[in-house]
Amino acid sequence: MAALSQTSRVVVKIGSALLVDRTSGDLRADWLRSLAADVAWLKAMGKDVILVSSGSIALGRGVLGLPRAELPLEQSQAAAAVGQIRLARAYEEALDPHGIKTAQVLVTLEDSENRRRYLNSRATMETLLGLGVVPIVNENDTIATDEIRYGDNDRLAAQVAVTVGADSLILLSDVDGFYSANPALDPHAKRYEVVEKITPEIEAMAGDGVSGLSKGGMITKLLAAKMATAAGCAMAITEGSPFNPLKTLEGGANCTWFTAHGDPQVARKRWIAAMKPKGQITVDAGAARALEGGKSLLPAGVADVEGTFGRGEPLAIVGPDGRKLGQGLSRYTGDEARALKGRRSAEIEEILGYPGRAALIHRDDMAL
C-alpha cells in the first residue's frame, strides 16, 4: 500500500478509548500531543489532514459524574455539550505549538443526505483546507436524534473522506487490523494485511467491539471501508494507542489496508455524471472554452437556464450549438440562476441580496 508520505489528503478517525482514560475519564493529553506531532509531520510534507474525533460524550460523562453505562438520549446530549467544548480546546492546545490552526465542524447524517447541506459542508471543508486549517469533525450529538445519527464515527469518517475527496482514511482503533475472528476470543484469529474486496465471507468474519467507551464494532469499520474504497479512498485499520500512531503506522505497524477502487476525483465525477439532470444550463462559446480548460462555470457565461431545481441538484450543461458538454451540481436554485445569468460575479450580492458563491457550478462539482 502507498505510504502516508505519498498521499495528498488524509482523514484520521480517533476513537473515544484512545482519547479518554477508561478509569479516570480524563483526557490522555500526552497521547494527544503525540498525535499532534504526527499531524504536524504530515502538514510539513504538504498533506491536507482532517481529524474525525470521538470523545465528547466520554469527556462530558466524566465531568458530570455520569455512569459509564449506556446513557439515555438526553444525558448523552448533555454530556456531549459539556465534553465538546473541552475536546475542541484540547485539539487547539495540542496543535497550536506547531503553528497549526484548527476548526470545529459538527455534522449529522442528515447533513450528508441532504444535497444542499452536503455541498455547504464540502465548500466549507475545502476552504478550511485551502487556508491550511485542520478541521476537527464530530457528530453533532447535542442535537442529533436516532433518525439523523451516524451512530458511529467510523462511517462518519468515511463520509468525510468521500466528501473531501481524500485518498487515505486511517481508523485509529483498539485493534491492530481486521481479523478472521475476534482476536480477544479466538487465539487462532488471522489478521489480514490487505483486503482487496469486501466479500460476504469477509463480512461474516466481522464481530462486535469490546471497548467500554467506543460504540463502533468491526462491522461498522467494514461499512466504512465499503464507502471509502468505492469512492477511490484507501482505508487502514490500525492500533491507535501507541504514542505517535501515524508515524508508527508509517514505520510498519500491524494494520489492515483496504484497497481503493480507482481515483477519488474520478469516482466523484462518475457519481455526478450518473445523476438524472433536474434542469439545463446553456453556456456561451467563451464559457464552453473555459470549461474545457478546467474552469468553473461563472454566471457571466450562462446564456439560458431551464427547469425548476434546488441548490445542489444536477444540471445538464449545454454549449451554444446545443451539444451536451457534461453536467454538474448547481450552487443556486433555478430562480436564482435565472436572475444571475449573464451577470458578473461581483453583482451577485446586489442581485440576490446576499454575498453568494462566485461560481454557479464549481469545477469540482462538474463532470464533462
Steps between C-alpha positions, in 0.01 A plus 500: 500500500602859447668661798343798674789707368376426147138601555366851449196517727444281805208463742585358844230361729575498873288285732387592850706226663819657361425852621342433837644296785266211576539527878519872573300635207777757444650597167821315404683827443845348437360270231314789337821705489672210322217487246536876449869447423398243237255746347775763487727244329237441230428871461873570458493267199215701348219257587144603580386347829148465641439348843171327580499474875279321747528588867253777579250276681777309678659825622169656598396184682803529726447871568133444588565185702268289284535119496696317231192298410283588198345841562149621413494730196455817707798419723714407198421832338573689823832315536584583136426868557734509799768281344509652151637834614773322695582276207532792258719692744723194552566471125561872470753494785675189364538634144567866574868446600555367147350814348193309381157659516195286571129524426206318655254343254188332643281297265211253497401227255232736369775740388646245259165367375371849417682613185489870589652437843750259345623770263519752784711257703726425203551868418578586863747211537674584173536863609641399839751262340598767249578730793721235661255425781451153651123439537395305810179321402253334735138399493277774639385287792335794675219514243510169310214259564506135396354557155769755402798336670798327348523317831872434463795706385638227271230565243510873571873497423434312174235754402742784574766327290255471210384861542851648483641256243761354736728225371570346844280432803666378820286350776700515823337223697540272801595213266791480257305396193224283362497141625330181386343486848503706817864474617391561861300176488678286240879457534512355148346807338693614192573865425469604137777723365297610196134463404448566131126428495242482778326171427210339693762271656695802627180656635415179685830523690414839653428491870400770746706749697643413842574853620299650785525848351475462122173403332622378162578132445684340210184489289484881501863509383413275207210728411742793514746311279227428243407867482856631486651250256209536256583871486869439427628537858722231655425422865715361781405359840785514750563504874487862613608485864881530451642849500546652151256250347527637144879487491473154656272396214743648247779305669330166435261446792245223477197608299254401231476702181183495291598588144336788314295435188625775272579866555284708741454787256413266213251316722331827593477606136338168410249548782406844367483378140261218598242733655176588324507874415232718657559788261722637226755779471597631156838673490655735246806419289743667738368307799512173301870558429562588865328181619708287264806670649404387850329817624183536708179628344440864592162674461646728232538204263140380534272571202187316613359308798227237471312300762400522864779389728644556844848569620725196467290330234653367175475705180586419140754745354441576131718702259376771264460239223268286716764234563507362856836578659435318829316563823559640844346592833347845520598737778178697449128432458338527158353843576833628631687361197259675263548826690879466476541381140735719300594709804842548659580325828555840662128573447372192685444673835318792339270265303426240767534712811775285650865422408468168317769277354688624193442186290160376395652151459844440648745292299524246786124443467508454123544198271574586136 
